């Protein structure tokens, strides 16, 4: 099954500004790491946002059957911009 590119789908997405691991406020211009999962009905859904200190660059233990991705981005005025994929569970 062909899925949309996660970088293209999530670039420009609105997001909160609190790290999901340490609760640090993320400011405009800060690098962040994002974890997202693809759902057939909803497309790519961002599930975690981490500050530069807390972000993981790999998925770790994958969820069976799920298409998961870790992305690096810049937080800019409530949106994610300049995204790059660092790890993905499906090719």
C-alpha positions in Angstrom: 0.0 0.0 0.0 1.4 3.4 -1.0 1.3 6.0 1.7 1.9 9.8 1.5 5.4 11.0 2.4 5.3 11.8 6.2 7.6 14.8 5.8 5.3 16.4 3.1 2.2 15.5 5.0 3.2 16.9 8.4 5.3 19.9 7.3 3.5 23.1 8.4 1.3 21.2 10.9 0.1 23.1 14.0 1.4 21.7 17.3 1.7 22.5 21.0 4.8 23.9 22.4 5.5 21.6 25.4 8.0 18.7 25.3 6.2 15.4 25.9 9.1 14.1 28.0 10.4 17.0 30.2 7.6 19.6 29.9 10.0 22.2 28.7 8.5 25.1 26.7 9.7 25.0 23.0 10.3 28.4 21.5 10.2 29.7 17.9 13.3 28.6 16.2 14.0 25.6 18.5 14.8 22.2 16.9 12.4 19.5 17.8 11.9 15.8 17.2 8.4 14.4 16.3 7.0 10.9 16.4 4.1 10.1 14.2 2.0 7.1 13.1 0.0 6.5 9.9 -3.6 5.5 10.3 -5.6 4.4 7.2 -8.6 6.6 8.0 -6.7 9.7 9.2 -3.3 9.7 7.4 -0.2 10.8 9.4 -0.9 11.8 13.0 1.7 13.4 15.2 1.8 11.6 18.5 4.8 13.1 20.3 6.9 16.3 20.3 10.2 16.4 22.0 12.6 19.2 22.6 16.2 19.0 21.3 17.5 17.6 24.6 14.9 14.8 24.8 14.3 13.7 21.2 15.1 10.2 20.0 16.5 9.7 16.5 15.2 6.2 16.2 11.8 4.4 16.7 13.1 1.8 19.1 10.6 -1.0 19.6 8.2 -0.9 16.7 4.5 -1.4 17.0 3.4 -4.5 15.0 1.9 -3.6 11.7 2.2 0.2 12.2 3.9 2.7 9.9 5.8 4.9 12.4 8.2 7.7 11.7 10.6 10.0 13.6 11.2 13.4 12.1 13.4 16.4 13.0 11.9 19.8 12.5 12.0 23.4 13.6 9.2 24.8 15.8 8.1 28.1 14.2 5.2 30.1 15.7 3.0 27.0 16.5 3.9 25.1 13.4 6.5 22.5 12.4 8.7 23.5 9.4 11.8 22.2 7.7 11.1 18.6 8.4 13.5 15.7 7.7 12.9 12.0 8.3 15.4 10.3 10.6 13.8 6.9 11.0 10.8 5.0 9.6 9.5 1.6 10.3 8.2 1.0 6.8 10.2 1.6 3.6 
